[in-house]
């Protein structure tokens, strides 16, 4: 049975009750529903706590997708006492870490607007994130890009999600900005993230609800990573 991904509908839900549906040979815990984002698309899996029925707490170091890509495996700290199959548990996020990643992820969407070039890669962290762009020329200016980002954040635009069909996405290939990571297709629908009046693209990650929640960010470094590849690093200002 596929894990119900609660974060896709509400990235601000910090905990949930769940039932253990499987234990992996490596010691991972699979449940029927989760608020933990599983590592994908450059965004790390969430950290947090699994609380057993007797109140015992197990630290969860990350979350990843299983081989079937429909189950989320919660990876506990080494030597943790695992719950029983069928046990009722509570999952609780490390919210400060998740929220920083949500703010960073949304800021990266804005970076792809400030630099409207194909994206070749990316990574999201709590303190620093990056996007790689297919840009033939150098000459990028850190301060100018930072100013563009500040202007976009200052709009306070709303951020919402909606779903379209695979066919609708295929009919609008311009929505896809990433060259290396393609949006997940095959289930019949694809999730779009809409920054009102600014950006629209498929994305399965977690984002803030409005741009003014991001705070101040700055471009800290621009690196040449190939003939036409530029890596732009972003951090809190």
Secondary structure, DSSP 8 states (H G I E B T S, - for coil): ---EEGGGT-TT--EEEEEEEEE-TTSEEEESEES---SBTTB----EEEE-TTS-EEEEEEEEE-TTSSSEEEEE-TT-----TT-EEEEEE-HHHHHHHHHHHHHHHHHHHHS-S-EEEEEB-SSEEEEEEE-S-----HHHHHHHHHHHHHT--BEEEEEEEHHHHHH-GGG--BSSS----SSSEEEEEEETTTEEEE--S---SBGGGT--EEEEEEEE-SSSEEEEEEEE-
